[in-house]
Amino acid sequence: MSRMTAWLIIGWVSVEMARAGHLFGRILENGQPVRGAGVILRCGSESPGGTTDPEGMYRLFAKTAGACTLEVNVGGRRAVGQLYSYDKPTAYDFDLVQDGGRWILRRR
């Protein structure tokens, strides 16, 4: 691969990442961080995923803007919350709560 081709690929990837929606935030339960939870961002046909860190923080990237859902799986519990992907980094903090026998993510 030529040096020019490599730089073109790096530039293209950088532009694509700049357009991506960077979504991040913290998930708490009873005021405590939800550690090691699986998180999945569902935006259209894409579903990037990850895990919360020791402070309950997650960080995900969407390729498109629009309405999305965040799914959290921890200790056999599954909860879903609503969020929106923009062209700029956006923070969404959630509380993991039980509502009518089901688990939900409630925006803080």
Phi, psi and omega in degrees: 000134180285160179298321180296316179298317179300316180294323177295318178295314179300318179296318179296315179298318179298318179296317179298318179295325180295329180280341185291149175278119179264110182247132182211165178166194185231143177243125181239153172226120184054039177080000181250146179297141174269101185271142172065022179280140172285134179234138178228127177263122180249107180231103182063232183270356181261152181215068177293148182224174180187201182220144176288148180274184181299340178264005181081013182276143173234158179211116183226159181234130176252144180277342183232157176270152176140182180291137182221170171235149175247122179254132179240132178236119181208132177054038180078003178256144177235130178226150181230140176227161182259142174207179184226133178267127177245176177285352182240160178301136182223133180262136175225113176260142183228153167253133175273114184226156175263133183224108179062037178086358177237156180268137179224163171256119180254125179299140179274000000 
